[in-house]
Amino acid sequence: MLVNSYEILKHAQDNKYGVGAFNVNNMEIAQAVINAAEALNAPVILQVTQGAIKYAGIEYISSIAQLAANKASVPVALHLDHGTDFEIIMECLRNGFTSVMIDGSKFPLEENIEKTKKVVEIAHAMGVSVEGELGKIAGTEDQVHVEAKDAAYTDPQEAKRFYEETNVDALAIAVGTAHGVYKGEPKIDYDRISEIRAVVDCPLVLHGSSGVPYEALTKAVSLGICKINIDTDIRMAFANSVRKFLDENPNEYDPRKILGPSREAMQAVVEEKIKVFKSDNKAWK
């Protein structure tokens, strides 16, 4: 069932578990996420980036995600990840998204607050939840790139002000993770998570979670992280499966036979994440 993401994240916050937010680019990924969620009776979030919208088209990608969500027996939200373009955010609101992210993290605090407030005002009037971001997370997420030297951790007092002035439903914070493939092991600032949790009441979001050791994710969830974004691990499962299949079956040309195993590989990754986040058997009817 398609629901507002705040409903999912508030339940996670109240019951102290994390929800996986999985980036979707095509039908097979959407099916993999929903199949995993139903197998483990877990709420999930289907995320779409501006790059995915450019690739597939807003009508195609939103229709695929909404169909998958509406047919699901578990709560599912449809979320725009890293919305930096106001017009694309509005387009998502018009096309059935139940959650959008306004990423104004590259702007000074005051400007980020004003841009986020504008989106919150419009989205809330439509019953859509909003995720904001404060602090800069290193790495590349579609059209958003931040050099490691420019990354900046979220200041707890700025987070408090941002939350109170924008009324966001979820807040993405920078605490040591990065988008893309890690070259070394990330060092998460757990004290910072705790400090932000103490002054911000909305669900907290951890971006760049693919490749983060599971014990680190478990600890982050225990300290107040409610939404965990996963993209790279799914892409790698897809690519590795396709390469393996074609290596073993070089004369095969049927896309159904090529992509079927990749869907199963991605589902296995999603199921593993759900168990780590402890969202299995947390779905409600």
Sequence and secondary structure as in RCSB ss.txt:
>XXXX:A:sequence
MLVNSYEILKHAQDNKYGVGAFNVNNMEIAQAVINAAEALNAPVILQVTQGAIKYAGIEYISSIAQLAANKASVP
VALHLDHGTDFEIIMECLRNGFTSVMIDGSKFPLEENIEKTKKVVEIAHAMGVSVEGELGKIAGTEDQVHVEAKD
AAYTDPQEAKRFYEETNVDALAIAVGTAHGVYKGEPKIDYDRISEIRAVVDCPLVLHGSSGVPYEALTKAVSLGI
CKINIDTDIRMAFANSVRKFLDENPNEYDPRKILGPSREAMQAVVEEKIKVFKSDNKAWK
>XXXX:A:secstr
 B  HHHHHHHHHHHT  EEEEE  SHHHHHHHHHHHHHHT  EEEEEEHHHHHHH HHHHHHHHHHHHHH SS 
EEEEEEEE  HHHHHHHHHTT SEEEE  TTS HHHHHHHHHHHHHHHHHTT EEEEEESB BEEETTEEE GGG
 B   HHHHHHHHHHH  SEEEE SS BSS  SS     HHHHHHHHHH  S EEE   TT  HHHHHHHHHTTE
EEEEE HHHHHHHHHHHHHHHHH TT   HHHHHHHHHHHHHHHHHHHHHHHT TT    
